[in-house]
Amino acid sequence: MKEKINVLVVEDEQTLAMIIKDTLEEKDFKIYLAADGEEGLRKFFSLHPDVLVADVMMPKMDGFEMVRRIRQTDKRTPVLFLTARSAINDVVEGFELGANDYLKKPFGMQELIIRIKALLGRASVNMMEQADSRFEIGRYDFDSVMQILMHDGTKQELSHRESEILKKLCANRNQVVNTKNILLDLWGDDSFFNSRSLHVFITKLRHKLSQDSRIRIVNVRGIGYRLIVNDL
């Protein structure tokens, strides 16, 4: 008998929470519920779920703040945000705090199940790839597991999404990394909305690597991005 996937759902809409619980438990998931961010935080650290599914707008503590606190000590458990918001800045903020995916309300239960399983699959791949987690980028040292970028003794903490994008660029240095591949691997789909979100993260990475003028992240129009480090 296979082990059930343990999911903590933090959702203040009780009707939606119960629909998720009833539907997913029929599909061999074990669902735990919390009604606000404070309760979600307590249950997360007591239950150690395989996946966290959280609403953004909640009483007492919103989903963003809850995940920010979780990511201070746990950077690996996959997080999926449920949100009625669609503004690019809100989605980017969620990813910067450490979310792995988001699903806009209203959504279908089958799509939620697919997203959860995809997150678990990517988490397994990331665990297998940990041996290739350190990179030298010019005068920077990058640890993709710890999500740390070091330069002349100065440490910058990257968000999960920034770290995953930079890791892909480092693993394919001087080669073009296809935009569609990045979006499918990290976002789950290659919509125009997600493409804009990726561009925002590329801009942030350029800024964080700006202390070494030899480093460039080049946009190859219509294809993707390339990390270039020029030799002295």
Order of alpha helices (4+ residues) and beta strands (2+ residues): beta-alpha-beta-alpha-beta-alpha-beta-alpha-beta-alpha-beta-beta-beta-beta-alpha-beta-alpha-alpha-beta-beta
